[in-house]
């Protein structure tokens, strides 16, 4: 059985890490959906641009495969430079991700969603409504793919953005991060992954390869927190049900 993960968002999810800066992750247990079939993972995983590179999803998948002792499949649907508006229900990107996920679900079990996006939503009229618009989108993904009980992980924007050439981004990225944190606190099975301390390529816009490796591990750790929380919840529900049954029998 393959446990698969949907990759959505913009360029920092697709991956812009330079390939020659880290050792490549190679394993027959790591797969990528290509033309509706699972192929052994290779870089770039999410080839949305000619300059795509290392992605955080690679180290996430490696950690998951090792600890869960399963094959892991990645469903690459991220697209560089895209805004949250371009991901809303009914959009081309949304429909493409739904279609790819449904293909993947025929030969795998979708175990979670990996999201990183926000740099394109640093305008005041965008970040102020980010949470509301995101929660509508997330609810639609969960409904259309029946992913009500799997982790939906959202990654924070890097603090290196304060040095980015655009004042809109450098001054306002913190508000997008606040929205992402609030989303994780106000929605079940949703986790925020901090980018604190991570560094960038020379462009001060994209995480570098070393940081992407670390970011993927952070995504995995947050996934495990949510997975364990869900297990504890179900165990408690089963225990409560058993206790009620015993009381009713008295």
C-alpha positions as a Markdown table, in Angstrom:
| # | Residue | x | y | z |
|---|---|---|---|---|
| 1 | Unk | 0.0 | 0.0 | 0.0 |
| 2 | Unk | 1.2 | 3.5 | -0.8 |
| 3 | Unk | 0.5 | 6.4 | 1.5 |
| 4 | Unk | 0.2 | 9.5 | -0.6 |
| 5 | Unk | 0.4 | 13.3 | 0.0 |
| 6 | Unk | -0.9 | 16.1 | -2.0 |
| 7 | Unk | 1.5 | 19.0 | -2.6 |
| 8 | Unk | -0.2 | 22.4 | -3.2 |
| 9 | Unk | 0.7 | 26.0 | -3.0 |
| 10 | Unk | 3.3 | 28.1 | -4.8 |
| 11 | Unk | 7.0 | 28.0 | -5.5 |
| 12 | Unk | 8.3 | 27.1 | -2.0 |
| 13 | Unk | 6.2 | 24.0 | -2.0 |
| 14 | Unk | 7.2 | 23.1 | -5.6 |
| 15 | Unk | 10.8 | 23.6 | -4.5 |
| 16 | Unk | 13.5 | 26.0 | -5.7 |
| 17 | Unk | 16.5 | 24.5 | -3.8 |
| 18 | Unk | 19.7 | 24.2 | -5.8 |
| 19 | Unk | 20.3 | 20.5 | -6.6 |
| 20 | Unk | 24.0 | 20.6 | -6.1 |
| 21 | Unk | 23.8 | 21.8 | -2.5 |
| 22 | Unk | 22.5 | 18.7 | -0.9 |
| 23 | Unk | 22.8 | 14.9 | -1.3 |
| 24 | Unk | 19.9 | 13.6 | -3.3 |
| 25 | Unk | 17.4 | 11.3 | -1.5 |
| 26 | Unk | 17.1 | 8.0 | -3.3 |
| 27 | Unk | 14.8 | 5.2 | -2.4 |
| 28 | Unk | 12.6 | 2.7 | -4.3 |
| 29 | Unk | 9.9 | 3.3 | -1.6 |
| 30 | Unk | 9.5 | 7.0 | -2.6 |
| 31 | Unk | 7.2 | 7.6 | -5.5 |
| 32 | Unk | 5.8 | 10.5 | -7.5 |
| 33 | Unk | 2.6 | 10.5 | -9.5 |
| 34 | Unk | 3.4 | 10.9 | -13.2 |
| 35 | Unk | 0.7 | 10.5 | -15.9 |
| 36 | Unk | -1.5 | 8.8 | -13.3 |
| 37 | Unk | 1.0 | 6.2 | -12.4 |
| 38 | Unk | 3.6 | 5.9 | -9.6 |
| 39 | Unk | 7.2 | 6.5 | -10.7 |
| 40 | Unk | 10.3 | 6.3 | -8.5 |
| 41 | Unk | 11.0 | 9.7 | -7.1 |
| 42 | Unk | 13.5 | 11.9 | -8.8 |
| 43 | Unk | 14.3 | 15.7 | -8.8 |
| 44 | Unk | 12.5 | 17.9 | -9.5 |
| 45 | Unk | 9.5 | 16.3 | -7.8 |
| 46 | Unk | 7.2 | 19.2 | -8.7 |
| 47 | Unk | 8.3 | 20.4 | -12.1 |
| 48 | Unk | 6.2 | 23.5 | -12.5 |
| 49 | Unk | 9.1 | 25.5 | -14.0 |
| 50 | Unk | 12.3 | 24.8 | -15.8 |
| 51 | Unk | 14.3 | 25.9 | -12.7 |
| 52 | Unk | 12.4 | 23.7 | -10.2 |
| 53 | Unk | 14.7 | 22.0 | -7.7 |
| 54 | Unk | 14.9 | 20.4 | -4.3 |
| 55 | Unk | 11.5 | 20.3 | -2.4 |
| 56 | Unk | 10.7 | 20.0 | 1.2 |
| 57 | Unk | 8.4 | 17.1 | 0.3 |
| 58 | Unk | 11.4 | 14.8 | -0.3 |
| 59 | Unk | 12.7 | 14.8 | 3.3 |
| 60 | Unk | 9.1 | 14.6 | 4.5 |
| 61 | Unk | 8.5 | 11.5 | 2.4 |
| 62 | Unk | 11.7 | 9.9 | 3.5 |
| 63 | Unk | 11.0 | 10.4 | 7.2 |
| 64 | Unk | 7.5 | 9.1 | 6.8 |
| 65 | Unk | 8.5 | 6.0 | 4.8 |
| 66 | Unk | 11.2 | 5.1 | 7.4 |
| 67 | Unk | 8.9 | 5.4 | 10.5 |
| 68 | Unk | 5.7 | 4.0 | 9.0 |
| 69 | Unk | 7.5 | 1.3 | 7.0 |
| 70 | Unk | 5.4 | 1.9 | 3.8 |
| 71 | Unk | 5.9 | 3.3 | 0.3 |
| 72 | Unk | 5.2 | 7.0 | 0.1 |
| 73 | Unk | 3.7 | 8.8 | -2.9 |
| 74 | Unk | 3.9 | 12.5 | -3.7 |
| 75 | Unk | 1.2 | 14.2 | -5.8 |
| 76 | Unk | 2.9 | 17.3 | -7.2 |
| 77 | Unk | 0.4 | 20.1 | -7.9 |
| 78 | Unk | 2.1 | 23.3 | -6.6 |
| 79 | Unk | 2.6 | 26.2 | -9.0 |
| 80 | Unk | 5.1 | 29.1 | -8.5 |
| 81 | Unk | 3.9 | 32.6 | -8.0 |
| 82 | Unk | 0.2 | 31.7 | -7.5 |
| 83 | Unk | -2.1 | 33.5 | -5.1 |
| 84 | Unk | -4.7 | 32.0 | -2.8 |
| 85 | Unk | -7.4 | 33.3 | -5.2 |
| 86 | Unk | -6.0 | 31.0 | -7.9 |
| 87 | Unk | -6.5 | 28.0 | -5.5 |
| 88 | Unk | -10.1 | 28.6 | -4.6 |
| 89 | Unk | -12.8 | 26.0 | -5.3 |
| 90 | Unk | -13.6 | 25.7 | -9.0 |
| 91 | Unk | -10.3 | 27.3 | -10.2 |
| 92 | Unk | -8.0 | 25.6 | -12.7 |
| 93 | Unk | -5.4 | 24.8 | -10.0 |
| 94 | Unk | -8.0 | 23.5 | -7.6 |
| 95 | Unk | -9.6 | 21.3 | -10.2 |
| 96 | Unk | -6.3 | 20.0 | -11.3 |
| 97 | Unk | -5.3 | 19.0 | -7.8 |
| 98 | Unk | -8.6 | 17.3 | -7.2 |
| 99 | Unk | -8.3 | 15.4 | -10.5 |
| 100 | Unk | -4.7 | 14.3 | -9.7 |
| 101 | Unk | -5.7 | 13.3 | -6.2 |
| 102 | Unk | -8.5 | 11.2 | -7.4 |
| 103 | Unk | -6.2 | 9.4 | -9.8 |
| 104 | Unk | -3.8 | 8.8 | -6.9 |
| 105 | Unk | -6.5 | 7.5 | -4.6 |
| 106 | Unk | -7.2 | 4.7 | -7.0 |
| 107 | Unk | -3.8 | 3.2 | -6.2 |
| 108 | Unk | -3.0 | 4.7 | -2.8 |
| 109 | Unk | -4.4 | 6.1 | 0.4 |
| 110 | Unk | -4.1 | 9.9 | 0.7 |
| 111 | Unk | -2.7 | 10.4 | 4.2 |
| 112 | Unk | -2.3 | 14.2 | 4.2 |
| 113 | Unk | -2.0 | 17.6 | 2.4 |
| 114 | Unk | 1.2 | 19.7 | 2.3 |
| 115 | Unk | 0.6 | 23.4 | 1.7 |
| 116 | Unk | 3.0 | 26.3 | 1.4 |
| 117 | Unk | 1.9 | 29.6 | 0.0 |
| 118 | Unk | 1.5 | 33.2 | 1.0 |
| 119 | Unk | 4.2 | 35.4 | -0.5 |
| 120 | Unk | 1.7 | 36.3 | -3.3 |
| 121 | Unk | -0.9 | 37.4 | -0.7 |
| 122 | Unk | 1.1 | 40.1 | 1.1 |
| 123 | Unk | -1.0 | 42.9 | -0.3 |
| 124 | Unk | -3.2 | 44.5 | 2.5 |
| 125 | Unk | -6.4 | 43.6 | 0.7 |
| 126 | Unk | -5.2 | 40.0 | 0.5 |
| 127 | Unk | -3.6 | 39.2 | 3.9 |
| 128 | Unk | -6.6 | 40.7 | 5.7 |
| 129 | Unk | -8.9 | 38.1 | 4.3 |
| 130 | Unk | -6.4 | 35.3 | 4.0 |
| 131 | Unk | -7.8 | 33.1 | 6.8 |
| 132 | Unk | -11.4 | 33.3 | 5.7 |
| 133 | Unk | -10.5 | 32.5 | 2.1 |
| 134 | Unk | -8.1 | 29.7 | 3.1 |
| 135 | Unk | -10.6 | 28.0 | 5.3 |
| 136 | Unk | -13.2 | 27.9 | 2.5 |
| 137 | Unk | -10.6 | 26.3 | 0.2 |
| 138 | Unk | -9.5 | 23.8 | 2.8 |
| 139 | Unk | -13.0 | 22.8 | 3.6 |
| 140 | Unk | -13.7 | 22.2 | -0.1 |
| 141 | Unk | -10.6 | 20.0 | -0.5 |
| 142 | Unk | -11.6 | 18.0 | 2.5 |
| 143 | Unk | -15.1 | 17.6 | 1.2 |
| 144 | Unk | -14.3 | 16.8 | -2.4 |
| 145 | Unk | -11.6 | 14.3 | -1.5 |
| 146 | Unk | -13.2 | 13.0 | 1.7 |
| 147 | Unk | -10.2 | 13.9 | 3.7 |
| 148 | Unk | -11.9 | 14.9 | 6.9 |
| 149 | Unk | -9.6 | 13.1 | 9.2 |
| 150 | Unk | -6.1 | 13.6 | 7.7 |
| 151 | Unk | -3.6 | 16.3 | 8.6 |
| 152 | Unk | -3.6 | 19.4 | 6.5 |
| 153 | Unk | -0.1 | 21.0 | 7.1 |
| 154 | Unk | 0.6 | 24.7 | 6.4 |
| 155 | Unk | 4.1 | 26.1 | 6.4 |
| 156 | Unk | 5.1 | 29.5 | 7.6 |
| 157 | Unk | 6.9 | 32.1 | 5.5 |
| 158 | Unk | 10.6 | 32.6 | 6.1 |
| 159 | Unk | 11.8 | 35.5 | 8.1 |
| 160 | Unk | 14.4 | 36.2 | 5.4 |
| 161 | Unk | 11.6 | 37.8 | 3.5 |
| 162 | Unk | 12.2 | 41.0 | 5.5 |
| 163 | Unk | 15.2 | 41.4 | 3.2 |
| 164 | Unk | 13.2 | 40.8 | 0.0 |
| 165 | Unk | 13.3 | 43.6 | -2.7 |
| 166 | Unk | 9.5 | 44.1 | -2.5 |
| 167 | Unk | 8.4 | 46.3 | 0.4 |
| 168 | Unk | 4.9 | 44.8 | 0.2 |
| 169 | Unk | 6.4 | 41.3 | 1.0 |
| 170 | Unk | 9.1 | 42.4 | 3.4 |
| 171 | Unk | 6.7 | 44.4 | 5.5 |
| 172 | Unk | 3.6 | 42.2 | 5.4 |
| 173 | Unk | 4.7 | 38.6 | 5.3 |
| 174 | Unk | 4.3 | 38.5 | 9.1 |
| 175 | Unk | 0.5 | 39.0 | 8.7 |
| 176 | Unk | 0.2 | 36.0 | 6.5 |
| 177 | Unk | 2.1 | 34.0 | 9.1 |
| 178 | Unk | -0.3 | 35.2 | 11.7 |
| 179 | Unk | -3.2 | 34.0 | 9.6 |
| 180 | Unk | -1.6 | 30.6 | 9.0 |
| 181 | Unk | -1.1 | 30.2 | 12.7 |
| 182 | Unk | -4.7 | 31.1 | 13.4 |
| 183 | Unk | -5.9 | 28.7 | 10.8 |
| 184 | Unk | -4.1 | 25.9 | 12.5 |
| 185 | Unk | -5.4 | 26.8 | 15.9 |
| 186 | Unk | -9.0 | 27.1 | 14.8 |
| 187 | Unk | -9.4 | 24.0 | 12.6 |
| 188 | Unk | -9.2 | 20.3 | 13.5 |
| 189 | Unk | -6.4 | 18.2 | 12.0 |
| 190 | Unk | -4.6 | 21.3 | 10.7 |
| 191 | Unk | -1.0 | 22.1 | 11.7 |
| 192 | Unk | 1.3 | 25.1 | 11.4 |
| 193 | Unk | 4.9 | 24.4 | 10.6 |
| 194 | Unk | 7.3 | 27.1 | 11.7 |
| 195 | Unk | 10.0 | 28.4 | 9.3 |
| 196 | Unk | 11.9 | 30.1 | 12.1 |
| 197 | Unk | 15.7 | 30.1 | 11.6 |
| 198 | Unk | 15.5 | 28.8 | 8.0 |
| 199 | Unk | 17.5 | 30.6 | 5.3 |
| 200 | Unk | 17.1 | 31.4 | 1.7 |
| 201 | Unk | 18.7 | 31.4 | -1.7 |
| 202 | Unk | 20.4 | 34.6 | -2.7 |
| 203 | Unk | 17.0 | 35.9 | -4.0 |
| 204 | Unk | 15.7 | 36.2 | -0.4 |
| 205 | Unk | 12.5 | 34.7 | -1.7 |
| 206 | Unk | 13.0 | 30.9 | -1.8 |
| 207 | Unk | 14.3 | 28.5 | 0.9 |
| 208 | Unk | 17.7 | 27.1 | 0.1 |
| 209 | Unk | 18.2 | 23.3 | -0.2 |
| 210 | Unk | 19.6 | 22.8 | 3.3 |
| 211 | Unk | 16.6 | 24.6 | 4.8 |
| 212 | Unk | 14.2 | 22.7 | 2.7 |
| 213 | Unk | 15.6 | 19.4 | 4.0 |
| 214 | Unk | 15.0 | 20.7 | 7.6 |
| 215 | Unk | 11.6 | 22.1 | 6.7 |
| 216 | Unk | 10.4 | 18.7 | 5.4 |
| 217 | Unk | 11.4 | 17.2 | 8.7 |
| 218 | Unk | 9.5 | 19.9 | 10.6 |
| 219 | Unk | 6.4 | 19.1 | 8.4 |
| 220 | Unk | 6.8 | 15.4 | 9.4 |
| 221 | Unk | 7.0 | 16.2 | 13.1 |
| 222 | Unk | 3.9 | 18.3 | 12.9 |
| 223 | Unk | 2.2 | 15.5 | 11.0 |
| 224 | Unk | 3.0 | 13.1 | 13.8 |
| 225 | Unk | 1.6 | 15.4 | 16.4 |
| 226 | Unk | -1.7 | 15.5 | 14.6 |
| 227 | Unk | -1.7 | 11.8 | 13.8 |
| 228 | Unk | -1.0 | 10.9 | 17.5 |
| 229 | Unk | -3.7 | 13.4 | 18.6 |
| 230 | Unk | -6.2 | 11.7 | 16.4 |
| 231 | Unk | -5.2 | 8.2 | 17.7 |
| 232 | Unk | -5.6 | 9.4 | 21.3 |
| 233 | Unk | -9.0 | 10.9 | 20.4 |
| 234 | Unk | -10.3 | 7.6 | 18.8 |
| 235 | Unk | -9.0 | 5.5 | 21.7 |
| 236 | Unk | -10.8 | 7.8 | 24.2 |
| 237 | Unk | -14.0 | 7.5 | 22.1 |
| 238 | Unk | -13.7 | 3.7 | 22.2 |
| 239 | Unk | -13.0 | 3.7 | 25.9 |
| 240 | Unk | -16.0 | 6.0 | 26.6 |
| 241 | Unk | -18.2 | 3.8 | 24.5 |
| 242 | Unk | -17.1 | 0.7 | 26.3 |
| 243 | Unk | -17.7 | 2.3 | 29.7 |
| 244 | Unk | -21.2 | 3.4 | 28.6 |
| 245 | Unk | -21.9 | -0.2 | 27.5 |
| 246 | Unk | -20.8 | -1.5 | 30.9 |
| 247 | Unk | -23.0 | 1.0 | 32.7 |
| 248 | Unk | -26.0 | 0.2 | 30.6 |
| 249 | Unk | -25.6 | -3.5 | 31.3 |
| 250 | Unk | -25.8 | -2.9 | 35.1 |
